[in-house]
Amino acid sequence: MGEEAERPAPQVPADAAEVLETMLLGEQPTLTRVQVAERAGVPLELAITLWHQLGFPHRGDDDVAFAERDVAALRSTADLVRIGILPAESQAALVRTWGRSYARLAEWQTTLLAGLAVDGGDPAASLADLVEDVLPRVEELQTYVWRRHLASAAQHLLQDATAPTRAESRLSVCFVDIVDYTTQSRSLGSAELVAWVDRFEQETTTLVVDHGGQVVKTIGDEVLFTVADPAAAVSIALALTERGDDEHDPFPAVRAGIAHGSVVRRLGDMFGSTVNVASRLTSIARPGSVLVDAGVHEALGHDGEDEGATWRWRRLRRVSAKGFDHLEAWRVRPVRDAD
């Protein structure tokens, strides 16, 4: 038999993009940005600034690319600015974060739907059917997840506000970093690399949440998490490094750095000296090890002196790291390893 003829690429109707846009927006675009700003009672300059911060595609004054929903959204945004929910000093950062988060989510969801649509043979029709069937469910689920996170964030806020002392609102910050990520990634195909990193992120997140912590962000080969209890942070880090040392466990080899102290929270991220110390400790930690700062050792170091101690501590000579000339650090290990 001769070689199988290459299957022709599926044909996509010329107006498919316009039809899909109308389905997603719920109505056909009939307005320009000038008309939207006028109807919303918002200066055009402010509207353009907000759209730029949200990451929306650039549109000219004569482009018919907006609908009545854009008017309602712009009016609501202006109301939030007016009542102080979007103050001028933080408006840009908040809106940019909002836009980036939804842009990443939309890209992932669209890629997923597109893959399913192509398998159907008629991409345009399949994608339209998927959008009509799936979108309401996804929208409902996103609202549920958002409200759950709102409830959790509100609890953290109330705990911080009612803490009788500043020390009670301090956090342990931990970075967990995959060892030799660049070398490992070169030996894996795209699908294998994605699965490998996904496993690392998922299983780390599960362990953190089970210990009452919160994953702040993932940065490819690194996870940043926080937890109020430094003992929980150490337990998480040691559990992850132990898994990474097990040659029969597909979990990657990792190292970790933990610091305990005050942090600055901003738009779901963490800043401050405590975060910087945890990052520097991670960068100098050996594969499979967990390094902690003076704050963690002060809170937990007495455990190593007890007869029934869980961990052993070894102080490192003062180390130099970027931004810190004399950084105090301890390596912490389970007693069974130390013995």
HULIN-V487221 format. One record per backbone hydrogen bond with DSSP energy under -1.0 kcal/mol. NH is the residue of the N-H (numbers start at 0). CO is the residue of the C=O. If there is no record, write none. Layout:
nh = (NH,NH)
co = (CO,CO)
//
This chain:
nh = (15,18,19,20,21,22,23,24,25,29,30,35,36,37,38,39,41,46,47,48,49,50,51,52,53,54,55,62,64,64,65,70,71,72,73,74,75,76,77,78,79,80,81,82,84,85,89,90,93,94,95,96,97,98,99,100,101,102,103,104,105,106,107,108,109,110,111,112,113,114,115,116,117,118,120,125,126,127,128,129,130,131,132,133,134,137,138,139,140,141,142,143,144,145,146,147,148,149,150,151,152,153,154,155,156,157,158,159,160,161,168,169,170,171,172,173,174,175,176,177,178,183,184,185,187,192,193,194,195,196,197,198,199,200,201,202,203,204,205,206,207,208,209,210,211,212,213,215,216,218,220,222,223,224,225,226,232,233,234,235,236,237,238,239,240,241,242,243,244,245,248,254,255,256,257,258,260,263,265,268,270,275,276,277,278,279,280,281,282,283,287,288,290,291,292,296,297,298,299,300,302,303,304,308,311,313,315,318,320,323,326,329,330,331,332,334,337,338)
co = (12,14,15,16,17,18,19,20,21,65,65,31,32,33,34,35,36,42,43,44,45,46,47,48,49,51,50,59,30,62,30,66,67,68,69,70,71,72,73,74,75,76,77,78,79,79,86,86,89,90,91,92,93,94,95,96,97,98,99,100,101,102,103,104,105,106,107,108,109,110,111,112,113,114,117,121,122,123,124,125,126,127,128,129,130,133,134,135,136,137,138,139,140,141,142,143,144,145,146,147,148,149,150,151,152,153,154,155,156,157,165,166,260,226,258,224,256,222,254,220,252,179,180,181,184,188,189,190,191,192,193,194,195,196,197,198,199,200,201,202,203,204,205,206,208,207,225,223,223,221,218,175,216,173,213,171,228,229,230,231,232,233,234,235,236,237,238,239,240,242,245,176,288,174,290,172,170,270,268,265,263,271,272,273,274,275,276,277,278,279,253,285,255,329,257,292,293,294,295,296,299,300,301,305,332,330,328,326,323,320,318,291,313,289,311,309,333,334)
//
